[in-house]
Amino acid sequence: MILYAGAIFALSHASIAAGEPPFQHFDKVFHAAEFALFFAVAWKATGRRLLPTFVLTAVYAGTDELHQMFVATRTASALDLAADLLGATIALLVLASGRRLLAFLSRRILGRIQPKVEP
């Protein structure tokens, strides 16, 4: 998680590449994906606890935007922060739903596979 946080910091410190983005709002999609992945890595690092993971991700996303205020070629943006939090929320929903789905399927499948004991 620390390595990934460092990579985000390095990207935030680098100047923005000139050129036309592939599509409108590409940067927002990138922000969402970047912090969805951060959420997934932090989820593993926090022992798979969703609320602490979301808080950690939100705090790091906020500090990332604050950091960009001090980089000459970058700007802080509330919309970027919103995209970061949207990515974290999507990751939270996927991970929480995935865990519930796996638990449900394992109960249903394992419940049927176990042999019946006859007297």
Residue, then its C-alpha position, 0 to 999 in steps of 0.5 A: m500500500i505504501l508503494y502504491a501511495g508513493a506512486i500516486f504521490a509521484l504522479s501527482h508531482a509530475s507535470i501533466a503531459a501535453g496533448e489531447p486526452p483520448f476522450q472527454h473527462f478522461d482524467k476523471v476516469f483515471h482518478a476513479a480507477e486510481f483510487a478504486l485500486f488504492f481502496a482495494v490495496a488498502w482494504k487488504a492492508t487494513g484486514r479487509r475492514l471496509l469503513p477504515t479502508f474508505v476513511l483511509t482512502a478518502v484522507y489520502a485522496g484529500t491529501d493528494e489534492l492538497h499536494q497538487m496545490f503546491v505543484a506548479t504545473r498542477t491544480a487541486s480540484a474538488l471534481d478530482l476529489a469527487a472522482d477519487l471518492l467515486g472510485a473508492t465507493i465503486a471498489l467498496l460496493v464491489l468488494a462488499s457485494g463480492r464477499r456476500l455473494l461468495a458467502f451465499l454461494s459457499r453456503r448454498i453449494l457446501g450445504r448441498i454437497q455435504p452427505k446426509v447421515e442416515p441412522 
